[in-house]
Amino acid sequence: MARCQCLNLETRYSQLLAPILQQKRSTLSVNETVFATAKVTSTSSSSSISDSLDLATILKASQTISGEIELEKLLSSLLSIEIENAGADKCVLMLSESGNLLVRGLAKLELNNDENSEVDRFSIVTTRQPVEESIDIPLGLINTVKRSLKPVVISDATIHPQLINESYIQQQQTKSILCSPILHQGKLLGVLYLENNLAMGAFNNERVQLLNLLSAQAAISLENARLYERSQQYSQQLEQALHDLQQTQLQMIQSEKMSALGNLVAGVAHEINNPVGFISGNLNGTKSSVRDLVEHLNLYRTQASAAEIADHAEEIDLEYLIEDVTKIIDSMQLGCDRLRNISTSLRIFSRSDQDYKVPFNLHEGIDSTILILKHRLKTNEQRPAIKVITNYGDLPRIECFPGQINQVFMNIIANAIDAIDESNIGRSFAEIKAKPNLITITTYAEKEQVKIAIADNGRGMSEEVKSKIFDHLFTTKAVGKGTGLGLAIARQIVVEKHGGSIDCASQPGEGTAFTIYLPIKTKNA
């Protein structure tokens, strides 16, 4: 593995590694930097570059840099490697963001006060600070390197003519400086600043070449780390957007539920008001009739004469009164039965589901749904009543979540009423009466499943619309009339919750039929 990485380095950085591989001295001309600098004198000019730098060192450092993908960790690793191998006592790493340089990391050599230890210690701090606010760099020099995109090597900054006005240099009495741009495909990624306050000419040829190699790898790793950081930010944004969408959908569902609940309550209230109003209206008449009957009975109790009893019977029309009271009581009984049926239907429709499936009579669920929607089926000013025909087969009780199944029935039948009302637009009352509005519900059992078909003779759908009706948030209704969640939820209940299926057949102008298939006994019941 190490051999392959070495060959890869030789291929990618052949020009930079040539002095090492060929064991020849490569002289760095300080006159090629941005500033004319004092001549660097080295007593080891005749020694090989391999005396201070070998391929294993480069490989190890390159592996460390290329192995980091998270930007913060890469910055720490890069600062540590640079200051350890460059002979610097301070290293500042700046990165370009939106055209501005920010100080992202600072490494400093700490004085070792332990007489028993000769190991140098470095403090590394990552930050995010504009270069203009930093007190750890000569700003003028940094801006020069940023503009020129060329490195600068200075042997003694304190006597350099172009740095005399740099307050940072004068305050720190900085000796050696190496300031180099970090480039990737000709684009400035950042600036690396190193200084040594103890020695002049600290950054010799070998160290500059080493930094060139490391900077080339650092440029690639920094670009990869930035791409990774942006991908992580984008991922977080997507997660936040998904969370926001889910919250919006939840609000829409709650809004639709409240709207549906409001319509449901209004319809049920109307259905309840009819028998209650009838019973209430008949109570006063019944009280008057009962009072007359009591008076007539009191005549017998007081042993009134036969003539008095006959006169009173004629006065109150006793025969009619007896017959009428009986009819009124029978009619009030019908009203009470109606209220009981409504109460039972509501209880069946709104029954709470447990965390396991229970046997359920589907016909009771369908009947309760029809009763709750009866107010929408009745005659109104625009059309005659919508007739519901039920062709019930002999169905066994199926294992399901009754409340959820009733929700499916409610959604499909309510949609059928909407489709019929839309198809009636532009038609006269007489035209509609000649071709009545119908909803037909057919059920039967086959093999191990039951089939529930709910068909209407409304306006129908095109193939394009039909292909999208189960899509999340798709709706053909006007704003405020529907969210497009109903059929998507119905499909989820039938397919995912009950292991069944639901399909749709429709022709424009002919109507629509939804067919629901439910297993009689589910495997996970």
C-alpha positions as CSV (number, residue, x, y, z in Angstrom):
1,M,0.0,0.0,0.0
2,A,2.8,2.4,1.0
3,R,4.6,1.6,-2.3
4,C,1.5,2.5,-4.3
5,Q,1.1,5.7,-2.5
6,C,4.8,6.5,-3.1
7,L,4.4,5.9,-6.8
8,N,1.3,8.1,-6.8
9,L,3.2,10.9,-5.2
10,E,6.0,10.5,-7.7
11,T,3.5,10.7,-10.6
12,R,1.6,13.7,-9.2
13,Y,4.5,15.6,-7.9
14,S,7.4,14.5,-10.0
15,Q,8.8,18.0,-10.5
16,L,8.7,18.7,-6.8
17,L,10.1,15.3,-5.8
18,A,12.9,15.4,-8.4
19,P,15.5,16.8,-6.0
20,I,14.8,14.0,-3.5
21,L,14.7,11.2,-6.1
22,Q,17.8,12.4,-7.9
23,Q,19.7,13.3,-4.8
24,K,20.6,16.7,-6.2
25,R,20.5,20.1,-4.6
26,S,17.8,22.4,-5.8
27,T,18.6,26.0,-5.0
28,L,15.8,28.4,-4.0
29,S,16.3,31.9,-5.3
30,V,14.9,34.3,-2.8
31,N,14.9,36.9,-5.6
32,E,11.9,35.0,-7.2
33,T,9.6,35.9,-4.3
34,V,7.4,38.9,-4.2
35,F,9.8,40.9,-2.0
36,A,13.5,41.2,-2.5
37,T,14.9,39.5,0.6
38,A,18.2,39.2,2.3
39,K,20.4,36.4,1.0
40,V,19.9,33.2,2.9
41,T,23.2,31.7,4.1
42,S,23.3,28.1,4.8
43,T,26.3,26.1,6.1
44,S,24.7,22.9,4.7
45,S,24.6,23.9,1.1
46,S,26.6,20.9,0.1
47,S,24.4,18.5,1.9
48,S,21.7,16.5,0.3
49,I,18.1,17.5,0.7
50,S,17.5,14.0,2.1
51,D,19.5,14.9,5.2
52,S,16.5,16.9,6.4
53,L,13.6,15.5,4.4
54,D,12.8,12.0,3.2
55,L,10.0,10.5,1.2
56,A,8.6,8.7,4.3
57,T,8.1,12.0,6.0
58,I,6.2,13.4,3.0
59,L,4.2,10.3,2.7
60,K,3.1,10.2,6.3
61,A,2.2,13.9,6.3
62,S,0.3,13.5,3.0
63,Q,-1.6,10.5,4.3
64,T,-2.6,12.5,7.4
65,I,-3.8,15.5,5.5
66,S,-5.7,13.4,2.8
67,G,-7.3,11.2,5.5
68,E,-9.4,14.1,6.9
69,I,-12.7,15.0,5.4
70,E,-14.2,17.1,8.2
71,L,-13.0,20.7,7.8
72,E,-12.3,21.4,11.5
73,K,-10.3,18.2,12.0
74,L,-8.4,18.9,8.7
75,L,-7.5,22.4,9.9
76,S,-6.1,21.0,13.2
77,S,-4.1,18.3,11.4
78,L,-2.8,20.7,8.8
79,L,-1.6,23.3,11.4
80,S,0.1,20.6,13.4
81,I,1.9,19.1,10.4
82,E,3.0,22.5,9.1
83,I,4.4,23.9,12.4
84,E,6.1,20.6,13.2
85,N,7.9,20.3,9.8
86,A,8.5,23.9,8.8
87,G,10.7,25.0,11.7
88,A,8.2,27.7,12.7
89,D,7.1,28.8,16.1
90,K,3.8,30.2,14.8
91,C,1.6,29.1,12.0
92,V,-1.6,30.9,10.9
93,L,-4.0,29.3,8.3
94,M,-6.4,31.6,6.5
95,L,-9.2,30.5,4.1
96,S,-11.0,32.4,1.5
97,E,-14.8,32.6,1.8
98,S,-16.9,34.7,-0.5
99,G,-13.8,36.6,-1.6
100,N,-12.8,37.4,2.0
101,L,-9.9,35.9,4.0
102,L,-10.8,34.5,7.4
103,V,-8.4,33.3,10.0
104,R,-9.5,29.7,10.6
105,G,-6.6,28.3,12.7
106,L,-3.6,29.3,14.8
107,A,-0.7,27.1,16.0
108,K,2.0,28.4,18.4
109,L,5.1,26.8,19.9
110,E,4.8,26.8,23.7
111,L,7.9,27.3,25.9
112,N,8.9,24.0,27.6
113,N,9.6,24.6,31.3
114,D,10.1,20.9,32.0
115,E,13.8,20.3,32.3
116,N,13.2,16.5,32.0
117,S,11.4,16.8,28.6
118,E,12.9,17.9,25.3
119,V,9.6,17.5,23.4
120,D,8.2,20.7,21.9
121,R,4.6,21.4,22.6
122,F,2.2,23.3,20.4
123,S,-1.1,24.9,21.1
124,I,-3.7,24.8,18.3
125,V,-6.8,26.9,18.2
126,T,-9.4,26.9,15.4
127,T,-11.4,30.1,15.0
128,R,-13.3,32.1,12.4
129,Q,-12.1,35.7,12.3
130,P,-11.7,38.2,9.5
131,V,-8.0,38.9,8.9
132,E,-8.6,42.6,9.4
133,E,-9.4,41.9,13.1
134,S,-6.5,39.5,13.8
135,I,-3.5,40.6,15.8
136,D,-1.5,37.5,14.9
137,I,-0.5,38.4,11.3
138,P,1.1,41.3,9.3
139,L,-2.0,42.3,7.3
140,G,-0.1,44.2,4.6
141,L,2.0,41.1,3.7
142,I,-1.1,38.9,3.7
143,N,-2.9,41.1,1.3
144,T,0.1,41.3,-1.0
145,V,0.2,37.5,-1.2
146,K,-3.5,37.3,-1.7
147,R,-3.3,39.7,-4.7
148,S,-0.2,38.3,-6.3
149,L,-0.8,34.6,-5.6
150,K,2.9,34.2,-5.1
151,P,4.9,33.0,-2.0
152,V,7.1,35.3,0.0
153,V,10.2,34.1,2.0
154,I,11.9,36.7,4.2
155,S,15.0,36.1,6.2
156,D,14.8,39.0,8.6
157,A,11.5,40.9,8.6
158,T,12.7,43.6,11.1
159,I,15.1,45.1,8.5
160,H,13.0,44.5,5.4
161,P,12.4,47.9,3.8
162,Q,8.8,47.2,2.7
163,L,7.8,45.9,6.2
164,I,9.1,48.8,8.2
165,N,5.6,50.2,8.5
166,E,4.1,46.9,9.5
167,S,3.1,47.5,13.1
168,Y,2.9,43.8,13.8
169,I,6.5,43.2,12.6
170,Q,7.8,46.0,14.7
171,Q,6.0,45.0,17.8
172,Q,6.8,41.3,17.6
173,Q,10.4,41.8,16.1
174,T,9.7,38.9,13.8
175,K,12.7,37.3,12.1
176,S,11.9,34.7,9.5
177,I,8.7,34.7,7.6
178,L,7.2,32.3,5.0
179,C,3.8,33.3,3.5
180,S,2.4,31.2,0.8
181,P,-0.9,31.1,-1.1
182,I,-2.8,27.8,-1.2
183,L,-4.1,27.3,-4.7
184,H,-6.4,24.8,-6.3
185,Q,-6.7,24.9,-10.1
186,G,-5.4,28.4,-10.1
187,K,-8.0,29.5,-7.5
188,L,-7.1,30.9,-4.2
189,L,-8.3,28.7,-1.3
190,G,-6.3,30.3,1.4
191,V,-3.0,31.7,2.7
192,L,-0.5,30.0,5.0
193,Y,1.6,32.2,7.2
194,L,4.6,30.9,9.2
195,E,7.1,32.8,11.3
196,N,10.2,32.1,13.4
197,N,11.1,34.8,16.0
198,L,14.3,33.0,17.1
199,A,16.4,32.7,13.9
200,M,17.0,34.4,10.7
201,G,16.7,32.4,7.4
202,A,14.8,29.7,9.2
203,F,12.9,28.7,6.1
204,N,15.5,27.2,3.9
205,N,15.1,25.5,0.5
206,E,14.3,22.1,1.9
207,R,11.6,23.4,4.2
208,V,10.1,25.5,1.4
209,Q,9.9,22.5,-0.9
210,L,8.3,20.4,1.8
211,L,5.7,23.1,2.4
212,N,5.1,23.2,-1.3
213,L,4.4,19.5,-1.4
214,L,2.1,19.7,1.7
215,S,0.3,22.8,0.4
216,A,-0.5,20.9,-2.9
217,Q,-2.1,18.1,-0.9
218,A,-3.7,20.5,1.5
219,A,-5.3,22.4,-1.4
220,I,-7.0,19.2,-2.6
221,S,-8.0,18.1,0.9
222,L,-9.4,21.6,1.8
223,E,-11.5,21.6,-1.4
224,N,-12.8,18.2,-0.6
225,A,-13.5,19.2,3.0
226,R,-15.4,22.2,1.9
227,L,-17.4,20.2,-0.5
228,Y,-18.2,17.8,2.3
229,E,-19.1,20.6,4.6
230,R,-21.4,22.1,2.0
231,S,-23.0,18.7,1.4
232,Q,-23.6,18.4,5.2
233,Q,-25.1,21.8,5.3
234,Y,-27.3,21.0,2.3
235,S,-28.3,17.7,4.1
236,Q,-29.2,19.7,7.2
237,Q,-31.2,22.1,5.1
238,L,-33.1,19.2,3.4
239,E,-33.8,17.7,6.8
240,Q,-35.1,21.1,8.1
241,A,-37.2,21.5,4.9
242,L,-38.6,18.0,5.3
243,H,-39.4,18.8,9.0
244,D,-41.1,22.1,7.9
245,L,-43.0,20.2,5.2
246,Q,-44.2,17.6,7.7
247,Q,-45.3,20.3,10.0
248,T,-47.1,22.1,7.2
249,Q,-48.8,18.8,6.1
250,L,-49.8,18.2,9.7
251,Q,-51.4,21.6,9.9
252,M,-53.2,21.0,6.6
253,I,-54.4,17.6,7.9
254,Q,-55.6,19.2,11.1
255,S,-57.2,22.0,9.2
256,E,-59.0,19.6,6.9
257,K,-60.0,17.4,9.8
258,M,-61.5,20.5,11.6
259,S,-63.3,21.5,8.4
260,A,-64.6,18.0,7.9
261,L,-65.5,17.8,11.6
262,G,-67.4,21.1,11.4
263,N,-69.4,19.9,8.4
264,L,-70.0,16.6,10.1
265,V,-71.2,18.2,13.3
266,A,-73.5,20.6,11.3
267,G,-74.9,17.6,9.4
268,V,-75.4,15.5,12.5
269,A,-77.0,18.4,14.3
270,H,-79.4,18.8,11.5
271,E,-80.3,15.1,11.6
272,I,-80.8,15.3,15.3
273,N,-82.8,18.5,15.2
274,N,-85.5,16.9,13.0
275,P,-86.6,14.2,15.5
276,V,-86.0,16.4,18.5
277,G,-88.0,19.3,17.0
278,F,-90.8,16.8,16.1
279,I,-90.9,15.4,19.6
280,S,-90.8,18.9,21.2
281,G,-93.6,20.1,18.9
282,N,-95.9,17.2,19.7
283,L,-95.3,17.4,23.5
284,N,-97.6,20.5,24.0
285,G,-100.4,18.9,22.0
286,T,-100.0,15.6,23.8
287,K,-100.1,17.3,27.2
288,S,-103.4,19.0,26.2
289,S,-104.9,15.7,25.0
290,V,-103.7,13.9,28.1
291,R,-105.3,16.6,30.3
292,D,-108.6,16.2,28.6
293,L,-108.4,12.4,29.1
294,V,-107.6,12.9,32.8
295,E,-110.7,15.2,33.2
296,H,-112.9,12.6,31.5
297,L,-111.6,9.9,33.8
298,N,-112.2,12.1,36.8
299,L,-115.9,12.2,35.9
300,Y,-116.0,8.5,36.4
301,R,-114.2,8.8,39.7
302,T,-116.6,11.4,41.0
303,Q,-119.5,9.2,39.8
304,A,-120.9,11.9,37.5
305,S,-124.1,11.2,35.7
306,A,-124.2,9.4,32.4
307,A,-125.4,12.6,30.8
308,E,-122.4,14.6,32.1
309,I,-120.0,12.0,30.9
310,A,-121.6,11.8,27.5
311,D,-121.5,15.6,27.2
312,H,-117.8,15.7,28.1
313,A,-117.0,12.9,25.7
314,E,-118.6,14.8,22.9
315,E,-116.9,18.1,24.0
316,I,-113.4,16.6,23.8
317,D,-114.2,14.3,20.8
318,L,-113.1,11.3,22.9
319,E,-112.9,8.8,20.0
320,Y,-110.6,11.0,17.9
321,L,-108.6,12.0,21.0
322,I,-107.8,8.4,21.9
323,E,-106.8,7.6,18.3
324,D,-104.7,10.8,18.0
325,V,-102.8,10.3,21.2
326,T,-101.8,6.8,20.2
327,K,-100.5,8.1,16.8
328,I,-98.6,10.9,18.5
329,I,-96.9,8.5,20.9
330,D,-96.0,6.1,18.0
331,S,-94.5,9.0,16.0
332,M,-92.5,10.2,19.0
333,Q,-91.3,6.6,19.4
334,L,-90.1,6.8,15.8
335,G,-88.3,10.0,16.6
336,C,-86.6,8.4,19.6
337,D,-85.6,5.4,17.5
338,R,-84.1,7.9,15.0
339,L,-82.1,9.6,17.6
340,R,-80.9,6.2,18.9
341,N,-79.8,5.2,15.4
342,I,-77.9,8.4,14.9
343,S,-76.2,7.9,18.3
344,T,-75.3,4.3,17.3
345,S,-74.0,5.4,13.9
346,L,-71.8,8.0,15.5
347,R,-70.5,5.5,18.0
348,I,-69.8,3.0,15.2
349,F,-68.1,5.6,12.9
350,S,-66.0,7.2,15.6
351,R,-65.0,4.2,17.6
352,S,-61.4,4.4,18.8
353,D,-59.0,1.9,17.3
354,Q,-56.8,-0.1,19.6
355,D,-53.3,-1.2,18.7
356,Y,-54.5,-4.5,17.3
357,K,-57.2,-5.4,14.7
358,V,-60.7,-6.5,15.8
359,P,-63.6,-8.2,14.0
360,F,-65.9,-5.7,12.4
361,N,-69.1,-5.7,10.4
362,L,-68.3,-3.5,7.3
363,H,-72.0,-3.0,6.6
364,E,-72.4,-1.3,9.9
365,G,-69.5,1.0,9.0
366,I,-71.0,1.9,5.6
367,D,-74.5,2.5,7.0
368,S,-73.1,4.7,9.8
369,T,-71.2,6.8,7.2
370,I,-74.3,7.2,5.0
371,L,-76.3,8.3,7.9
372,I,-73.8,10.9,9.0
373,L,-73.6,12.2,5.4
374,K,-77.4,12.1,5.0
375,H,-77.7,15.9,5.2
376,R,-75.5,16.2,2.1
377,L,-77.6,13.6,0.2
378,K,-80.9,15.4,0.8
379,T,-82.8,17.5,-1.8
380,N,-81.6,21.1,-1.9
381,E,-82.3,24.2,-4.1
382,Q,-79.9,23.0,-6.9
383,R,-80.8,19.3,-7.2
384,P,-83.1,16.5,-6.1
385,A,-81.8,14.0,-3.4
386,I,-78.9,11.8,-4.2
387,K,-80.0,8.2,-4.0
388,V,-77.8,5.7,-2.4
389,I,-78.3,2.1,-3.5
390,T,-76.7,-0.6,-1.3
391,N,-76.3,-4.1,-2.7
392,Y,-74.9,-6.0,0.3
393,G,-73.6,-9.5,0.0
394,D,-73.1,-12.0,2.8
395,L,-69.9,-10.6,4.4
396,P,-68.2,-12.2,7.3
397,R,-66.8,-9.9,10.0
398,I,-63.2,-9.0,9.0
399,E,-60.3,-8.2,11.2
400,C,-59.3,-4.6,10.9
401,F,-59.0,-1.2,12.5
402,P,-62.7,-0.1,12.3
403,G,-62.1,3.6,12.8
404,Q,-59.6,3.8,10.0
405,I,-61.8,1.7,7.6
406,N,-64.7,4.1,8.4
407,Q,-62.4,7.0,7.5
408,V,-61.9,5.4,4.0
409,F,-65.6,5.0,3.5
410,M,-66.2,8.6,4.6
411,N,-63.6,10.0,2.2
412,I,-64.7,8.0,-0.9
413,I,-68.5,8.6,-0.4
414,A,-67.9,12.3,0.4
415,N,-65.8,12.6,-2.8
416,A,-68.6,10.9,-4.7
417,I,-71.1,13.5,-3.5
418,D,-68.6,16.3,-4.5
419,A,-68.2,14.7,-8.0
420,I,-72.0,14.5,-8.4
421,D,-72.5,18.1,-7.3
422,E,-69.9,19.3,-9.8
423,S,-71.5,17.3,-12.6
424,N,-74.8,19.0,-11.9
425,I,-73.4,22.5,-12.6
426,G,-75.2,23.9,-15.6
427,R,-78.0,21.3,-15.4
428,S,-81.6,22.2,-14.5
429,F,-83.5,20.6,-11.6
430,A,-85.7,18.8,-14.2
431,E,-82.7,17.5,-16.1
432,I,-81.1,16.1,-13.0
433,K,-84.4,14.5,-12.0
434,A,-84.7,12.8,-15.4
435,K,-81.3,11.3,-14.9
436,P,-81.1,10.9,-11.1
437,N,-77.9,11.2,-9.1
438,L,-76.8,7.8,-7.8
439,I,-74.3,6.3,-5.5
440,T,-74.2,2.5,-5.6
441,I,-72.4,0.5,-3.0
442,T,-71.8,-3.2,-3.7
443,T,-70.2,-5.8,-1.4
444,Y,-69.4,-9.4,-1.6
445,A,-66.9,-12.0,-0.4
446,E,-64.6,-13.9,-2.7
447,K,-62.0,-16.5,-1.5
448,E,-60.1,-14.9,1.4
449,Q,-61.1,-11.3,0.8
450,V,-64.0,-9.0,0.7
451,K,-64.8,-6.5,-2.1
452,I,-66.4,-3.1,-1.5
453,A,-67.3,-1.1,-4.7
454,I,-68.4,2.5,-4.3
455,A,-69.6,4.0,-7.7
456,D,-71.1,7.3,-8.6
457,N,-72.5,8.7,-11.8
458,G,-70.7,12.0,-11.5
459,R,-68.5,13.8,-13.9
460,G,-65.7,11.1,-14.0
461,M,-62.0,11.7,-14.5
462,S,-59.5,11.7,-17.3
463,E,-56.6,9.2,-17.5
464,E,-54.2,11.9,-16.5
465,V,-56.1,12.9,-13.4
466,K,-56.8,9.2,-12.5
467,S,-53.1,8.4,-12.6
468,K,-52.5,11.0,-9.9
469,I,-55.4,10.7,-7.5
470,F,-53.5,8.7,-4.9
471,D,-50.5,11.1,-5.0
472,H,-49.7,13.0,-1.9
473,L,-51.2,16.5,-2.0
474,F,-52.8,16.1,-5.4
475,T,-56.3,17.5,-5.7
476,T,-58.6,18.8,-8.4
477,K,-60.7,20.8,-5.9
478,A,-60.6,24.5,-5.6
479,V,-58.5,26.2,-2.9
480,G,-60.1,25.7,0.5
481,K,-62.2,22.7,-0.8
482,G,-59.6,20.0,-0.3
483,T,-55.9,19.3,0.4
484,G,-55.3,16.3,-1.7
485,L,-54.5,14.2,1.4
486,G,-57.8,12.2,1.6
487,L,-57.2,9.5,-1.0
488,A,-53.5,9.3,-0.3
489,I,-54.4,8.5,3.4
490,A,-57.2,6.1,2.3
491,R,-54.7,4.2,0.2
492,Q,-52.2,4.1,3.0
493,I,-54.9,2.7,5.4
494,V,-56.0,0.0,2.9
495,V,-52.6,-1.0,1.6
496,E,-50.1,-0.5,4.4
497,K,-52.4,-0.9,7.5
498,H,-54.6,-3.7,6.2
499,G,-52.6,-5.5,3.5
500,G,-55.4,-4.9,0.9
501,S,-55.6,-2.9,-2.3
502,I,-57.6,-0.1,-3.8
503,D,-58.2,0.8,-7.5
504,C,-60.2,3.2,-9.5
505,A,-62.1,3.0,-12.7
506,S,-63.4,6.2,-14.3
507,Q,-64.6,7.6,-17.6
508,P,-65.2,11.4,-18.2
509,G,-69.0,12.0,-18.1
510,E,-69.8,8.5,-16.9
511,G,-68.7,8.5,-13.3
512,T,-66.1,6.9,-11.0
513,A,-65.9,3.6,-9.1
514,F,-63.5,2.8,-6.3
515,T,-63.0,-0.8,-5.4
516,I,-61.5,-1.8,-2.1
517,Y,-60.2,-5.3,-1.4
518,L,-59.6,-6.3,2.2
519,P,-58.3,-9.6,3.5
520,I,-60.9,-11.3,5.8
521,K,-58.2,-12.3,8.2
522,T,-54.8,-10.6,8.0
523,K,-51.6,-12.4,8.7
524,N,-50.5,-10.0,11.4
525,A,-53.8,-9.7,13.1
